[in-house]
Amino acid sequence: MPINLEKSSHRIRYATIEDKQKIMGFIRTYWSVNHVLGNSEDLFDYEFCPDGQSVNFVVAEKENEIHAILGFIDYGDHGGSRDIFTVMWMTRQDAGEAFLGLKLYMFLIKDPRNRYISSCGIRDSIRPLYRILKWKTATMDYLVMVNPNISSYHIACIENLSEYGKRTLINRPDSRKYSIKSITNEDDLFTLDNTGTKPFKSKDYIAHRYMRHIKYDYELFGLMEGSKMLLLLVMRKVKQEEASIYRIIDLIGRIDLISNFGSLFEGKLIDDIEYIDAYIGNNQKVVDALLSMGFNIPHSKDVFPNFFEPFEARNKTLKYMSSDLNAINLIVKGDGDQDRPNLL
């Protein structure tokens, strides 16, 4: 029997600023009483109220009570359309309506502004729900570049260092054509050609996400051809006690040129930096380029933690979905809420 996602006994709508406290209360009550987004108004506003007016959630309500929520990160206007990543999807057990959560997705689908709808960090248990929408799911590739000069690893747990081999190919930008520039000024983003990656990320979104963050300090690097930025690389240093790692958070623009950052990655592996890691989804060419620069796919017996707030010494596989994986050409750690603070 076909599932009707068009009709609902609930009122389904975009949230307004007046719903903010209700949504935060919903998160505390039905997700976790200590969830950071249910307790930190500053972080909630940063993530979901970038203009101070709207709230980037879809809600299902009945009798003035919220029964289901679906948050989303808006990547910015692109000729009247936008690409979004969904987060914080939950339905109350007493909602009394089958597939209410999917009906929130249907609400987003029916909005012509939403071009591609994607999500990262999805649970295995809900992957069949996306199949009802005829959306594909997949698993991100995870790669590491290990610092072989560390005498004792405190974050990673590596059984056999030799399996991570010496790096013999370090790609450097052609100084006659390209250079690498540290990006610290938002005005520098105006020179970025950000049309090469899908989902599309507007320059205002990039600035808000990586240059105005309320907690994290991101490092941005531009691959320059003269005054024009062809590719933007975003990294973040993560400390755990006396040890540190670097994470590749985002790549925006001409991702086919990523091999030109090889010398930059090599230069980051100094002092207490144990390794650089990257989660890459839906782009085998980027994975192959990273492998050519000395990244490795970790052995299953080794541990390279994903969670640092709080720290958990275990591996984590990340899965993702999209309404059109044929169009999306890159999903990274920075997408959705996968690099969001859990502690403030």
Summary of the structure (lengths in Angstrom):
residues: 344
radius of gyration: 20.8
end to end distance: 47.1
largest distance: 66.2
contacts: 1064
relative contact order: 0.16
helix: 26%
strand: 33%
